[in-house]
Amino acid sequence: MSAPVPPDAPDDGALVVTAALAIPRGELETRATRAGGPGGQHVNTSSTRIEVRWNVLRSAALTEEQRARLAERLASRLDGEGWLRVVASDSRSQRQNRERAESRLAEVVRRALAVAKARRATKPSRAARQARLDEKRKKSVKKDQRRWRGDD
């Protein structure tokens, strides 16, 4: 359930976000706590909820451009010190929740780093403008014919 790994990526255990960015595991802080919700006795005794934190502002894996983009795009998700926090408690397995939390973190960062394609301004063709005006005229005539005119 982790992020897809490019074939040329180094196998150093880093969390691969994009082909250009891999977060070293040493920069990730992981904490296991007890999950809430249904589950009976198991949920009351097992720390399966996983919280993964990563400090965007202090990360050595980012270029200054990437850091600025993440700080801007993830401003509402970062705390005062620059930590990005992702939680997973979907499964009863701590390992599965860790994988889910890490893949969610990678997805959040991947989306924030994505550069939107520039919009190219276009304008309707002359035929399209004429068709729109013709359609408006037809509707106008149709509605005009519905009106009651009294005794003329």
C-alpha positions in Angstrom: 0.0 0.0 0.0 3.1 2.3 -0.1 3.9 4.7 -2.9 5.0 3.2 -6.2 8.8 3.0 -6.5 10.5 4.0 -9.7 12.8 1.4 -11.1 15.9 3.6 -10.9 15.2 4.7 -7.2 17.8 3.9 -4.7 16.8 1.2 -2.2 17.9 3.0 1.0 14.5 2.6 2.7 13.4 6.2 1.9 9.8 7.0 1.4 9.5 7.7 -2.3 7.2 10.6 -3.1 8.2 11.4 -6.7 11.1 10.5 -9.0 12.8 13.7 -7.8 12.0 13.4 -4.1 12.4 10.6 -1.5 12.0 11.4 2.2 14.7 9.7 4.4 13.1 7.5 7.1 15.2 9.3 9.7 13.2 12.5 9.1 9.9 10.8 9.8 8.6 10.6 13.4 6.2 7.7 14.0 4.1 7.2 17.1 1.7 4.4 17.9 -1.4 5.2 20.1 -4.6 3.5 21.0 -7.3 3.9 18.3 -10.8 4.8 19.2 -14.0 3.4 17.8 -15.4 -0.2 17.7 -13.2 -3.2 18.3 -14.1 -4.4 21.8 -11.2 -5.4 24.1 -8.7 -5.4 21.3 -9.0 -1.7 20.7 -8.6 -1.0 24.4 -5.3 -2.9 24.7 -3.5 -2.4 21.4 -1.7 0.7 20.1 -2.5 0.3 16.4 -3.3 3.9 15.5 -0.2 5.3 13.7 0.7 9.0 13.5 3.5 9.9 11.1 5.1 13.4 11.3 7.5 15.1 9.0 9.0 18.6 9.4 8.7 20.3 6.0 10.7 23.4 7.0 13.7 21.5 8.3 13.9 18.6 5.8 17.2 18.1 4.0 15.4 16.2 1.3 13.8 19.3 -0.2 15.2 22.0 -2.4 14.3 25.6 -1.4 11.8 25.8 -4.2 10.0 22.6 -3.1 10.1 23.8 0.6 8.5 27.1 -0.4 5.8 25.4 -2.5 5.0 22.9 0.3 4.9 25.7 2.9 2.5 27.7 0.8 0.2 24.8 -0.4 0.1 23.0 2.9 -0.1 26.0 5.2 -3.4 24.9 6.7 -2.0 21.4 7.5 1.4 22.5 9.0 1.7 23.4 12.7 3.7 26.4 14.0 7.0 24.5 13.7 6.4 23.2 10.2 5.3 19.6 11.1 3.0 17.8 8.7 1.0 15.1 10.5 -0.8 12.2 9.0 -2.8 9.6 10.9 -4.1 6.1 10.0 -6.2 3.9 12.2 -8.2 2.0 9.5 -6.8 -1.4 10.3 -6.3 -3.6 13.4 -2.7 -4.1 12.3 0.0 -1.6 13.3 2.1 -2.5 10.3 -0.8 -1.9 7.8 -1.6 1.4 9.5 2.0 2.5 9.3 2.1 1.7 5.5 -1.2 3.6 5.0 0.0 6.6 7.0 3.2 6.8 5.0 1.5 6.4 1.7 -1.0 9.1 2.6 1.9 11.4 3.6 3.5 10.7 0.2 0.3 11.5 -1.6 -0.3 14.7 0.3 3.2 15.9 -0.5 3.0 14.7 -4.1 -0.2 16.7 -4.7 1.2 19.8 -3.1 4.3 19.7 -5.2 2.3 19.2 -8.5 2.5 22.3 -10.7 -0.8 23.1 -12.3 -0.8 23.3 -16.1 -1.0 26.8 -17.3 -4.4 27.7 -18.8 -4.2 28.8 -22.4 -6.8 31.5 -23.2 -9.2 30.6 -26.0 -12.2 32.3 -27.7 -15.2 30.8 -29.4 -15.1 30.5 -33.2 -17.3 32.8 -35.3 -19.6 29.8 -36.1 -20.0 29.0 -32.4 -20.9 32.6 -31.6 -23.4 32.6 -34.4 -24.9 29.3 -33.3 -25.3 30.7 -29.8 -27.1 33.8 -31.0 -29.4 31.8 -33.3 -30.3 29.5 -30.4 -31.1 32.6 -28.3 -33.3 34.0 -31.0 -35.2 30.7 -31.3 -35.8 30.6 -27.6 -36.9 34.2 -27.6 -39.4 33.6 -30.4 -40.8 30.4 -28.6 -41.3 32.3 -25.4 -42.8 35.3 -27.2 -45.4 33.0 -28.8 -46.4 31.7 -25.4 -47.4 35.1 -24.1 -51.1 36.0 -23.9 -51.7 39.1 -26.0 -55.3 39.9 -25.2 -57.8 41.2 -27.8 -55.7 42.9 -30.5 
